[in-house]
Amino acid sequence: MKDVNAGVDFSIFSGISNLINNANTLDEDELAYLEQMVYHYINNYGTQGECLLETLNIMKENRDNDKSSL
């Protein structure tokens, strides 16, 4: 059963990570929902969730910097 849980954990982590990598294509509501997904993942799985949050914060910061430079 532990292997199944590890597989599910990896699948969820990978899916969220892919969404974060495409964060520049998301509108504000989708970005807020993605952030909720990251917090949900951290609260329920915890495994490496903090790196998802850090990556999301970097993407959001870069996105904000890109908007302000226009």
LUMLUMDREN-2810 file (N, C-alpha, C; in Angstrom, 1 decimal):
<atoms>
<atom><aa>M</aa><ch>A</ch><at>N</at><xx>0.8</xx><yy>-1.2</yy><zz>0.0</zz></atom>
<atom><aa>M</aa><ch>A</ch><at>CA</at><xx>0.0</xx><yy>0.0</yy><zz>0.0</zz></atom>
<atom><aa>M</aa><ch>A</ch><at>C</at><xx>0.9</xx><yy>1.3</yy><zz>0.0</zz></atom>
<atom><aa>K</aa><ch>A</ch><at>N</at><xx>2.0</xx><yy>1.2</yy><zz>0.6</zz></atom>
<atom><aa>K</aa><ch>A</ch><at>CA</at><xx>2.9</xx><yy>2.3</yy><zz>0.7</zz></atom>
<atom><aa>K</aa><ch>A</ch><at>C</at><xx>3.4</xx><yy>2.7</yy><zz>-0.7</zz></atom>
<atom><aa>D</aa><ch>A</ch><at>N</at><xx>3.6</xx><yy>1.8</yy><zz>-1.6</zz></atom>
<atom><aa>D</aa><ch>A</ch><at>CA</at><xx>4.0</xx><yy>2.1</yy><zz>-3.0</zz></atom>
<atom><aa>D</aa><ch>A</ch><at>C</at><xx>2.9</xx><yy>2.9</yy><zz>-3.7</zz></atom>
<atom><aa>V</aa><ch>A</ch><at>N</at><xx>1.6</xx><yy>2.5</yy><zz>-3.4</zz></atom>
<atom><aa>V</aa><ch>A</ch><at>CA</at><xx>0.5</xx><yy>3.2</yy><zz>-4.1</zz></atom>
<atom><aa>V</aa><ch>A</ch><at>C</at><xx>0.4</xx><yy>4.6</yy><zz>-3.6</zz></atom>
<atom><aa>N</aa><ch>A</ch><at>N</at><xx>0.6</xx><yy>4.8</yy><zz>-2.3</zz></atom>
<atom><aa>N</aa><ch>A</ch><at>CA</at><xx>0.6</xx><yy>6.2</yy><zz>-1.7</zz></atom>
<atom><aa>N</aa><ch>A</ch><at>C</at><xx>1.7</xx><yy>7.0</yy><zz>-2.3</zz></atom>
<atom><aa>A</aa><ch>A</ch><at>N</at><xx>2.9</xx><yy>6.4</yy><zz>-2.4</zz></atom>
<atom><aa>A</aa><ch>A</ch><at>CA</at><xx>4.0</xx><yy>7.1</yy><zz>-3.0</zz></atom>
<atom><aa>A</aa><ch>A</ch><at>C</at><xx>3.7</xx><yy>7.5</yy><zz>-4.5</zz></atom>
<atom><aa>G</aa><ch>A</ch><at>N</at><xx>3.1</xx><yy>6.6</yy><zz>-5.2</zz></atom>
<atom><aa>G</aa><ch>A</ch><at>CA</at><xx>2.7</xx><yy>6.9</yy><zz>-6.6</zz></atom>
<atom><aa>G</aa><ch>A</ch><at>C</at><xx>1.7</xx><yy>8.0</yy><zz>-6.7</zz></atom>
<atom><aa>V</aa><ch>A</ch><at>N</at><xx>0.7</xx><yy>8.0</yy><zz>-5.8</zz></atom>
<atom><aa>V</aa><ch>A</ch><at>CA</at><xx>-0.3</xx><yy>9.1</yy><zz>-5.8</zz></atom>
<atom><aa>V</aa><ch>A</ch><at>C</at><xx>0.3</xx><yy>10.4</yy><zz>-5.4</zz></atom>
<atom><aa>D</aa><ch>A</ch><at>N</at><xx>1.2</xx><yy>10.4</yy><zz>-4.4</zz></atom>
<atom><aa>D</aa><ch>A</ch><at>CA</at><xx>1.9</xx><yy>11.6</yy><zz>-3.9</zz></atom>
<atom><aa>D</aa><ch>A</ch><at>C</at><xx>2.7</xx><yy>12.2</yy><zz>-5.1</zz></atom>
<atom><aa>F</aa><ch>A</ch><at>N</at><xx>3.4</xx><yy>11.3</yy><zz>-5.8</zz></atom>
<atom><aa>F</aa><ch>A</ch><at>CA</at><xx>4.2</xx><yy>11.8</yy><zz>-6.9</zz></atom>
<atom><aa>F</aa><ch>A</ch><at>C</at><xx>3.4</xx><yy>12.4</yy><zz>-8.0</zz></atom>
<atom><aa>S</aa><ch>A</ch><at>N</at><xx>2.2</xx><yy>11.7</yy><zz>-8.3</zz></atom>
<atom><aa>S</aa><ch>A</ch><at>CA</at><xx>1.3</xx><yy>12.2</yy><zz>-9.4</zz></atom>
<atom><aa>S</aa><ch>A</ch><at>C</at><xx>0.8</xx><yy>13.6</yy><zz>-9.0</zz></atom>
<atom><aa>I</aa><ch>A</ch><at>N</at><xx>0.3</xx><yy>13.8</yy><zz>-7.8</zz></atom>
<atom><aa>I</aa><ch>A</ch><at>CA</at><xx>-0.2</xx><yy>15.0</yy><zz>-7.4</zz></atom>
<atom><aa>I</aa><ch>A</ch><at>C</at><xx>0.9</xx><yy>16.1</yy><zz>-7.4</zz></atom>
<atom><aa>F</aa><ch>A</ch><at>N</at><xx>2.0</xx><yy>15.8</yy><zz>-6.8</zz></atom>
<atom><aa>F</aa><ch>A</ch><at>CA</at><xx>3.2</xx><yy>16.7</yy><zz>-6.8</zz></atom>
<atom><aa>F</aa><ch>A</ch><at>C</at><xx>3.5</xx><yy>17.1</yy><zz>-8.3</zz></atom>
<atom><aa>S</aa><ch>A</ch><at>N</at><xx>3.6</xx><yy>16.2</yy><zz>-9.1</zz></atom>
<atom><aa>S</aa><ch>A</ch><at>CA</at><xx>4.0</xx><yy>16.4</yy><zz>-10.5</zz></atom>
<atom><aa>S</aa><ch>A</ch><at>C</at><xx>3.0</xx><yy>17.3</yy><zz>-11.2</zz></atom>
<atom><aa>G</aa><ch>A</ch><at>N</at><xx>1.7</xx><yy>17.0</yy><zz>-11.0</zz></atom>
<atom><aa>G</aa><ch>A</ch><at>CA</at><xx>0.6</xx><yy>17.8</yy><zz>-11.6</zz></atom>
<atom><aa>G</aa><ch>A</ch><at>C</at><xx>0.7</xx><yy>19.3</yy><zz>-11.2</zz></atom>
<atom><aa>I</aa><ch>A</ch><at>N</at><xx>0.8</xx><yy>19.5</yy><zz>-9.9</zz></atom>
<atom><aa>I</aa><ch>A</ch><at>CA</at><xx>0.9</xx><yy>20.8</yy><zz>-9.3</zz></atom>
<atom><aa>I</aa><ch>A</ch><at>C</at><xx>2.1</xx><yy>21.5</yy><zz>-9.9</zz></atom>
<atom><aa>S</aa><ch>A</ch><at>N</at><xx>3.2</xx><yy>20.8</yy><zz>-9.9</zz></atom>
<atom><aa>S</aa><ch>A</ch><at>CA</at><xx>4.5</xx><yy>21.4</yy><zz>-10.4</zz></atom>
<atom><aa>S</aa><ch>A</ch><at>C</at><xx>4.3</xx><yy>21.8</yy><zz>-11.9</zz></atom>
<atom><aa>N</aa><ch>A</ch><at>N</at><xx>3.7</xx><yy>21.0</yy><zz>-12.7</zz></atom>
<atom><aa>N</aa><ch>A</ch><at>CA</at><xx>3.4</xx><yy>21.4</yy><zz>-14.1</zz></atom>
<atom><aa>N</aa><ch>A</ch><at>C</at><xx>2.6</xx><yy>22.7</yy><zz>-14.2</zz></atom>
<atom><aa>L</aa><ch>A</ch><at>N</at><xx>1.6</xx><yy>22.8</yy><zz>-13.3</zz></atom>
<atom><aa>L</aa><ch>A</ch><at>CA</at><xx>0.7</xx><yy>24.0</yy><zz>-13.3</zz></atom>
<atom><aa>L</aa><ch>A</ch><at>C</at><xx>1.5</xx><yy>25.2</yy><zz>-12.9</zz></atom>
<atom><aa>I</aa><ch>A</ch><at>N</at><xx>2.4</xx><yy>25.0</yy><zz>-11.9</zz></atom>
<atom><aa>I</aa><ch>A</ch><at>CA</at><xx>3.2</xx><yy>26.1</yy><zz>-11.5</zz></atom>
<atom><aa>I</aa><ch>A</ch><at>C</at><xx>4.2</xx><yy>26.6</yy><zz>-12.6</zz></atom>
<atom><aa>N</aa><ch>A</ch><at>N</at><xx>4.7</xx><yy>25.6</yy><zz>-13.4</zz></atom>
<atom><aa>N</aa><ch>A</ch><at>CA</at><xx>5.6</xx><yy>26.0</yy><zz>-14.5</zz></atom>
<atom><aa>N</aa><ch>A</ch><at>C</at><xx>4.9</xx><yy>26.7</yy><zz>-15.6</zz></atom>
<atom><aa>N</aa><ch>A</ch><at>N</at><xx>3.6</xx><yy>26.6</yy><zz>-15.6</zz></atom>
<atom><aa>N</aa><ch>A</ch><at>CA</at><xx>2.8</xx><yy>27.4</yy><zz>-16.6</zz></atom>
<atom><aa>N</aa><ch>A</ch><at>C</at><xx>2.0</xx><yy>28.5</yy><zz>-16.0</zz></atom>
<atom><aa>A</aa><ch>A</ch><at>N</at><xx>2.4</xx><yy>29.0</yy><zz>-14.8</zz></atom>
<atom><aa>A</aa><ch>A</ch><at>CA</at><xx>1.7</xx><yy>30.0</yy><zz>-14.1</zz></atom>
<atom><aa>A</aa><ch>A</ch><at>C</at><xx>1.5</xx><yy>31.3</yy><zz>-14.9</zz></atom>
<atom><aa>N</aa><ch>A</ch><at>N</at><xx>2.5</xx><yy>31.6</yy><zz>-15.8</zz></atom>
<atom><aa>N</aa><ch>A</ch><at>CA</at><xx>2.3</xx><yy>32.8</yy><zz>-16.5</zz></atom>
<atom><aa>N</aa><ch>A</ch><at>C</at><xx>1.1</xx><yy>32.8</yy><zz>-17.5</zz></atom>
<atom><aa>T</aa><ch>A</ch><at>N</at><xx>0.6</xx><yy>31.7</yy><zz>-17.7</zz></atom>
<atom><aa>T</aa><ch>A</ch><at>CA</at><xx>-0.6</xx><yy>31.6</yy><zz>-18.6</zz></atom>
<atom><aa>T</aa><ch>A</ch><at>C</at><xx>-1.9</xx><yy>31.6</yy><zz>-17.9</zz></atom>
<atom><aa>L</aa><ch>A</ch><at>N</at><xx>-1.8</xx><yy>31.7</yy><zz>-16.5</zz></atom>
<atom><aa>L</aa><ch>A</ch><at>CA</at><xx>-3.0</xx><yy>31.6</yy><zz>-15.7</zz></atom>
<atom><aa>L</aa><ch>A</ch><at>C</at><xx>-3.5</xx><yy>33.0</yy><zz>-15.4</zz></atom>
<atom><aa>D</aa><ch>A</ch><at>N</at><xx>-4.9</xx><yy>33.2</yy><zz>-15.3</zz></atom>
<atom><aa>D</aa><ch>A</ch><at>CA</at><xx>-5.4</xx><yy>34.5</yy><zz>-14.9</zz></atom>
<atom><aa>D</aa><ch>A</ch><at>C</at><xx>-5.3</xx><yy>34.5</yy><zz>-13.3</zz></atom>
<atom><aa>E</aa><ch>A</ch><at>N</at><xx>-5.7</xx><yy>35.6</yy><zz>-12.7</zz></atom>
<atom><aa>E</aa><ch>A</ch><at>CA</at><xx>-5.6</xx><yy>35.8</yy><zz>-11.3</zz></atom>
<atom><aa>E</aa><ch>A</ch><at>C</at><xx>-6.4</xx><yy>34.8</yy><zz>-10.5</zz></atom>
<atom><aa>D</aa><ch>A</ch><at>N</at><xx>-7.6</xx><yy>34.5</yy><zz>-11.0</zz></atom>
<atom><aa>D</aa><ch>A</ch><at>CA</at><xx>-8.5</xx><yy>33.5</yy><zz>-10.2</zz></atom>
<atom><aa>D</aa><ch>A</ch><at>C</at><xx>-7.8</xx><yy>32.1</yy><zz>-10.3</zz></atom>
<atom><aa>E</aa><ch>A</ch><at>N</at><xx>-7.3</xx><yy>31.7</yy><zz>-11.4</zz></atom>
<atom><aa>E</aa><ch>A</ch><at>CA</at><xx>-6.6</xx><yy>30.4</yy><zz>-11.6</zz></atom>
<atom><aa>E</aa><ch>A</ch><at>C</at><xx>-5.4</xx><yy>30.4</yy><zz>-10.7</zz></atom>
<atom><aa>L</aa><ch>A</ch><at>N</at><xx>-4.7</xx><yy>31.5</yy><zz>-10.7</zz></atom>
<atom><aa>L</aa><ch>A</ch><at>CA</at><xx>-3.5</xx><yy>31.5</yy><zz>-9.9</zz></atom>
<atom><aa>L</aa><ch>A</ch><at>C</at><xx>-3.8</xx><yy>31.4</yy><zz>-8.4</zz></atom>
<atom><aa>A</aa><ch>A</ch><at>N</at><xx>-4.9</xx><yy>32.0</yy><zz>-7.9</zz></atom>
<atom><aa>A</aa><ch>A</ch><at>CA</at><xx>-5.3</xx><yy>31.9</yy><zz>-6.5</zz></atom>
<atom><aa>A</aa><ch>A</ch><at>C</at><xx>-5.7</xx><yy>30.4</yy><zz>-6.2</zz></atom>
<atom><aa>Y</aa><ch>A</ch><at>N</at><xx>-6.4</xx><yy>29.8</yy><zz>-7.2</zz></atom>
<atom><aa>Y</aa><ch>A</ch><at>CA</at><xx>-6.8</xx><yy>28.4</yy><zz>-7.0</zz></atom>
<atom><aa>Y</aa><ch>A</ch><at>C</at><xx>-5.6</xx><yy>27.5</yy><zz>-6.9</zz></atom>
<atom><aa>L</aa><ch>A</ch><at>N</at><xx>-4.6</xx><yy>27.8</yy><zz>-7.8</zz></atom>
<atom><aa>L</aa><ch>A</ch><at>CA</at><xx>-3.4</xx><yy>27.0</yy><zz>-7.7</zz></atom>
<atom><aa>L</aa><ch>A</ch><at>C</at><xx>-2.7</xx><yy>27.1</yy><zz>-6.4</zz></atom>
<atom><aa>E</aa><ch>A</ch><at>N</at><xx>-2.7</xx><yy>28.3</yy><zz>-5.8</zz></atom>
<atom><aa>E</aa><ch>A</ch><at>CA</at><xx>-2.1</xx><yy>28.5</yy><zz>-4.5</zz></atom>
<atom><aa>E</aa><ch>A</ch><at>C</at><xx>-2.8</xx><yy>27.7</yy><zz>-3.5</zz></atom>
<atom><aa>Q</aa><ch>A</ch><at>N</at><xx>-4.2</xx><yy>27.7</yy><zz>-3.6</zz></atom>
<atom><aa>Q</aa><ch>A</ch><at>CA</at><xx>-5.0</xx><yy>26.9</yy><zz>-2.6</zz></atom>
<atom><aa>Q</aa><ch>A</ch><at>C</at><xx>-4.6</xx><yy>25.4</yy><zz>-2.8</zz></atom>
<atom><aa>M</aa><ch>A</ch><at>N</at><xx>-4.4</xx><yy>24.9</yy><zz>-4.0</zz></atom>
<atom><aa>M</aa><ch>A</ch><at>CA</at><xx>-4.0</xx><yy>23.5</yy><zz>-4.3</zz></atom>
<atom><aa>M</aa><ch>A</ch><at>C</at><xx>-2.7</xx><yy>23.2</yy><zz>-3.6</zz></atom>
<atom><aa>V</aa><ch>A</ch><at>N</at><xx>-1.7</xx><yy>24.2</yy><zz>-3.7</zz></atom>
<atom><aa>V</aa><ch>A</ch><at>CA</at><xx>-0.4</xx><yy>24.0</yy><zz>-3.0</zz></atom>
<atom><aa>V</aa><ch>A</ch><at>C</at><xx>-0.6</xx><yy>23.8</yy><zz>-1.5</zz></atom>
<atom><aa>Y</aa><ch>A</ch><at>N</at><xx>-1.4</xx><yy>24.7</yy><zz>-0.9</zz></atom>
<atom><aa>Y</aa><ch>A</ch><at>CA</at><xx>-1.6</xx><yy>24.7</yy><zz>0.5</zz></atom>
<atom><aa>Y</aa><ch>A</ch><at>C</at><xx>-2.3</xx><yy>23.4</yy><zz>0.9</zz></atom>
<atom><aa>H</aa><ch>A</ch><at>N</at><xx>-3.2</xx><yy>22.9</yy><zz>0.1</zz></atom>
<atom><aa>H</aa><ch>A</ch><at>CA</at><xx>-4.0</xx><yy>21.7</yy><zz>0.4</zz></atom>
<atom><aa>H</aa><ch>A</ch><at>C</at><xx>-3.0</xx><yy>20.5</yy><zz>0.3</zz></atom>
<atom><aa>Y</aa><ch>A</ch><at>N</at><xx>-2.1</xx><yy>20.5</yy><zz>-0.7</zz></atom>
<atom><aa>Y</aa><ch>A</ch><at>CA</at><xx>-1.1</xx><yy>19.5</yy><zz>-0.8</zz></atom>
<atom><aa>Y</aa><ch>A</ch><at>C</at><xx>-0.2</xx><yy>19.5</yy><zz>0.4</zz></atom>
<atom><aa>I</aa><ch>A</ch><at>N</at><xx>0.3</xx><yy>20.6</yy><zz>0.9</zz></atom>
<atom><aa>I</aa><ch>A</ch><at>CA</at><xx>1.2</xx><yy>20.7</yy><zz>2.0</zz></atom>
<atom><aa>I</aa><ch>A</ch><at>C</at><xx>0.5</xx><yy>20.2</yy><zz>3.3</zz></atom>
<atom><aa>N</aa><ch>A</ch><at>N</at><xx>-0.8</xx><yy>20.5</yy><zz>3.5</zz></atom>
<atom><aa>N</aa><ch>A</ch><at>CA</at><xx>-1.5</xx><yy>20.1</yy><zz>4.6</zz></atom>
<atom><aa>N</aa><ch>A</ch><at>C</at><xx>-1.8</xx><yy>18.6</yy><zz>4.6</zz></atom>
<atom><aa>N</aa><ch>A</ch><at>N</at><xx>-2.0</xx><yy>18.0</yy><zz>3.4</zz></atom>
<atom><aa>N</aa><ch>A</ch><at>CA</at><xx>-2.4</xx><yy>16.6</yy><zz>3.3</zz></atom>
<atom><aa>N</aa><ch>A</ch><at>C</at><xx>-1.3</xx><yy>15.6</yy><zz>3.0</zz></atom>
<atom><aa>Y</aa><ch>A</ch><at>N</at><xx>-0.3</xx><yy>16.1</yy><zz>2.3</zz></atom>
<atom><aa>Y</aa><ch>A</ch><at>CA</at><xx>0.8</xx><yy>15.2</yy><zz>1.9</zz></atom>
<atom><aa>Y</aa><ch>A</ch><at>C</at><xx>2.1</xx><yy>15.6</yy><zz>2.5</zz></atom>
<atom><aa>G</aa><ch>A</ch><at>N</at><xx>2.4</xx><yy>16.9</yy><zz>2.5</zz></atom>
<atom><aa>G</aa><ch>A</ch><at>CA</at><xx>3.5</xx><yy>17.5</yy><zz>3.2</zz></atom>
<atom><aa>G</aa><ch>A</ch><at>C</at><xx>4.9</xx><yy>17.2</yy><zz>2.4</zz></atom>
<atom><aa>T</aa><ch>A</ch><at>N</at><xx>5.0</xx><yy>16.1</yy><zz>1.8</zz></atom>
<atom><aa>T</aa><ch>A</ch><at>CA</at><xx>6.2</xx><yy>15.7</yy><zz>1.1</zz></atom>
<atom><aa>T</aa><ch>A</ch><at>C</at><xx>6.6</xx><yy>16.8</yy><zz>0.1</zz></atom>
<atom><aa>Q</aa><ch>A</ch><at>N</at><xx>7.7</xx><yy>17.5</yy><zz>0.4</zz></atom>
<atom><aa>Q</aa><ch>A</ch><at>CA</at><xx>8.3</xx><yy>18.5</yy><zz>-0.5</zz></atom>
<atom><aa>Q</aa><ch>A</ch><at>C</at><xx>7.3</xx><yy>19.6</yy><zz>-0.9</zz></atom>
<atom><aa>G</aa><ch>A</ch><at>N</at><xx>6.2</xx><yy>19.7</yy><zz>-0.1</zz></atom>
<atom><aa>G</aa><ch>A</ch><at>CA</at><xx>5.3</xx><yy>20.8</yy><zz>-0.5</zz></atom>
<atom><aa>G</aa><ch>A</ch><at>C</at><xx>5.8</xx><yy>22.2</yy><zz>-0.4</zz></atom>
<atom><aa>E</aa><ch>A</ch><at>N</at><xx>6.8</xx><yy>22.4</yy><zz>0.5</zz></atom>
<atom><aa>E</aa><ch>A</ch><at>CA</at><xx>7.4</xx><yy>23.7</yy><zz>0.7</zz></atom>
<atom><aa>E</aa><ch>A</ch><at>C</at><xx>8.1</xx><yy>24.1</yy><zz>-0.5</zz></atom>
<atom><aa>C</aa><ch>A</ch><at>N</at><xx>8.7</xx><yy>23.2</yy><zz>-1.3</zz></atom>
<atom><aa>C</aa><ch>A</ch><at>CA</at><xx>9.4</xx><yy>23.6</yy><zz>-2.5</zz></atom>
<atom><aa>C</aa><ch>A</ch><at>C</at><xx>8.4</xx><yy>24.0</yy><zz>-3.6</zz></atom>
<atom><aa>L</aa><ch>A</ch><at>N</at><xx>7.2</xx><yy>23.4</yy><zz>-3.6</zz></atom>
<atom><aa>L</aa><ch>A</ch><at>CA</at><xx>6.1</xx><yy>23.9</yy><zz>-4.5</zz></atom>
<atom><aa>L</aa><ch>A</ch><at>C</at><xx>5.7</xx><yy>25.3</yy><zz>-4.1</zz></atom>
<atom><aa>L</aa><ch>A</ch><at>N</at><xx>5.5</xx><yy>25.6</yy><zz>-2.9</zz></atom>
<atom><aa>L</aa><ch>A</ch><at>CA</at><xx>5.2</xx><yy>26.9</yy><zz>-2.4</zz></atom>
<atom><aa>L</aa><ch>A</ch><at>C</at><xx>6.2</xx><yy>27.9</yy><zz>-2.8</zz></atom>
<atom><aa>E</aa><ch>A</ch><at>N</at><xx>7.5</xx><yy>27.6</yy><zz>-2.6</zz></atom>
<atom><aa>E</aa><ch>A</ch><at>CA</at><xx>8.6</xx><yy>28.5</yy><zz>-2.9</zz></atom>
<atom><aa>E</aa><ch>A</ch><at>C</at><xx>8.6</xx><yy>28.8</yy><zz>-4.4</zz></atom>
<atom><aa>T</aa><ch>A</ch><at>N</at><xx>8.5</xx><yy>27.7</yy><zz>-5.2</zz></atom>
<atom><aa>T</aa><ch>A</ch><at>CA</at><xx>8.5</xx><yy>27.9</yy><zz>-6.6</zz></atom>
<atom><aa>T</aa><ch>A</ch><at>C</at><xx>7.3</xx><yy>28.7</yy><zz>-7.1</zz></atom>
<atom><aa>L</aa><ch>A</ch><at>N</at><xx>6.1</xx><yy>28.5</yy><zz>-6.5</zz></atom>
<atom><aa>L</aa><ch>A</ch><at>CA</at><xx>5.0</xx><yy>29.3</yy><zz>-6.9</zz></atom>
<atom><aa>L</aa><ch>A</ch><at>C</at><xx>5.2</xx><yy>30.8</yy><zz>-6.5</zz></atom>
<atom><aa>N</aa><ch>A</ch><at>N</at><xx>5.8</xx><yy>31.0</yy><zz>-5.4</zz></atom>
<atom><aa>N</aa><ch>A</ch><at>CA</at><xx>6.1</xx><yy>32.4</yy><zz>-5.0</zz></atom>
<atom><aa>N</aa><ch>A</ch><at>C</at><xx>7.1</xx><yy>33.1</yy><zz>-5.9</zz></atom>
<atom><aa>I</aa><ch>A</ch><at>N</at><xx>8.1</xx><yy>32.4</yy><zz>-6.3</zz></atom>
<atom><aa>I</aa><ch>A</ch><at>CA</at><xx>9.0</xx><yy>32.9</yy><zz>-7.3</zz></atom>
<atom><aa>I</aa><ch>A</ch><at>C</at><xx>8.3</xx><yy>33.2</yy><zz>-8.6</zz></atom>
<atom><aa>M</aa><ch>A</ch><at>N</at><xx>7.5</xx><yy>32.3</yy><zz>-9.1</zz></atom>
<atom><aa>M</aa><ch>A</ch><at>CA</at><xx>6.7</xx><yy>32.6</yy><zz>-10.3</zz></atom>
<atom><aa>M</aa><ch>A</ch><at>C</at><xx>5.8</xx><yy>33.8</yy><zz>-10.2</zz></atom>
<atom><aa>K</aa><ch>A</ch><at>N</at><xx>5.2</xx><yy>33.9</yy><zz>-9.1</zz></atom>
<atom><aa>K</aa><ch>A</ch><at>CA</at><xx>4.3</xx><yy>35.0</yy><zz>-8.9</zz></atom>
<atom><aa>K</aa><ch>A</ch><at>C</at><xx>5.1</xx><yy>36.3</yy><zz>-8.9</zz></atom>
<atom><aa>E</aa><ch>A</ch><at>N</at><xx>6.2</xx><yy>36.3</yy><zz>-8.2</zz></atom>
<atom><aa>E</aa><ch>A</ch><at>CA</at><xx>7.1</xx><yy>37.5</yy><zz>-8.1</zz></atom>
<atom><aa>E</aa><ch>A</ch><at>C</at><xx>7.5</xx><yy>37.9</yy><zz>-9.5</zz></atom>
<atom><aa>N</aa><ch>A</ch><at>N</at><xx>8.0</xx><yy>36.9</yy><zz>-10.3</zz></atom>
<atom><aa>N</aa><ch>A</ch><at>CA</at><xx>8.4</xx><yy>37.2</yy><zz>-11.7</zz></atom>
<atom><aa>N</aa><ch>A</ch><at>C</at><xx>7.3</xx><yy>37.7</yy><zz>-12.5</zz></atom>
<atom><aa>R</aa><ch>A</ch><at>N</at><xx>6.1</xx><yy>37.2</yy><zz>-12.3</zz></atom>
<atom><aa>R</aa><ch>A</ch><at>CA</at><xx>5.0</xx><yy>37.6</yy><zz>-13.1</zz></atom>
<atom><aa>R</aa><ch>A</ch><at>C</at><xx>4.6</xx><yy>39.1</yy><zz>-12.7</zz></atom>
<atom><aa>D</aa><ch>A</ch><at>N</at><xx>4.7</xx><yy>39.4</yy><zz>-11.4</zz></atom>
<atom><aa>D</aa><ch>A</ch><at>CA</at><xx>4.4</xx><yy>40.8</yy><zz>-11.0</zz></atom>
<atom><aa>D</aa><ch>A</ch><at>C</at><xx>5.5</xx><yy>41.7</yy><zz>-11.5</zz></atom>
<atom><aa>N</aa><ch>A</ch><at>N</at><xx>6.7</xx><yy>41.3</yy><zz>-11.5</zz></atom>
<atom><aa>N</aa><ch>A</ch><at>CA</at><xx>7.8</xx><yy>42.1</yy><zz>-12.1</zz></atom>
<atom><aa>N</aa><ch>A</ch><at>C</at><xx>7.6</xx><yy>42.4</yy><zz>-13.6</zz></atom>
<atom><aa>D</aa><ch>A</ch><at>N</at><xx>7.2</xx><yy>41.3</yy><zz>-14.3</zz></atom>
<atom><aa>D</aa><ch>A</ch><at>CA</at><xx>7.0</xx><yy>41.5</yy><zz>-15.7</zz></atom>
<atom><aa>D</aa><ch>A</ch><at>C</at><xx>5.8</xx><yy>42.5</yy><zz>-16.0</zz></atom>
<atom><aa>K</aa><ch>A</ch><at>N</at><xx>4.8</xx><yy>42.4</yy><zz>-15.2</zz></atom>
<atom><aa>K</aa><ch>A</ch><at>CA</at><xx>3.7</xx><yy>43.3</yy><zz>-15.4</zz></atom>
<atom><aa>K</aa><ch>A</ch><at>C</at><xx>4.1</xx><yy>44.8</yy><zz>-15.1</zz></atom>
<atom><aa>S</aa><ch>A</ch><at>N</at><xx>4.9</xx><yy>45.0</yy><zz>-14.1</zz></atom>
<atom><aa>S</aa><ch>A</ch><at>CA</at><xx>5.3</xx><yy>46.3</yy><zz>-13.7</zz></atom>
<atom><aa>S</aa><ch>A</ch><at>C</at><xx>6.3</xx><yy>46.9</yy><zz>-14.7</zz></atom>
<atom><aa>S</aa><ch>A</ch><at>N</at><xx>7.0</xx><yy>46.1</yy><zz>-15.4</zz></atom>
<atom><aa>S</aa><ch>A</ch><at>CA</at><xx>7.9</xx><yy>46.6</yy><zz>-16.4</zz></atom>
<atom><aa>S</aa><ch>A</ch><at>C</at><xx>7.3</xx><yy>47.0</yy><zz>-17.7</zz></atom>
<atom><aa>L</aa><ch>A</ch><at>N</at><xx>6.0</xx><yy>46.7</yy><zz>-17.9</zz></atom>
<atom><aa>L</aa><ch>A</ch><at>CA</at><xx>5.3</xx><yy>47.1</yy><zz>-19.1</zz></atom>
<atom><aa>L</aa><ch>A</ch><at>C</at><xx>5.0</xx><yy>48.5</yy><zz>-19.2</zz></atom>
</atoms>
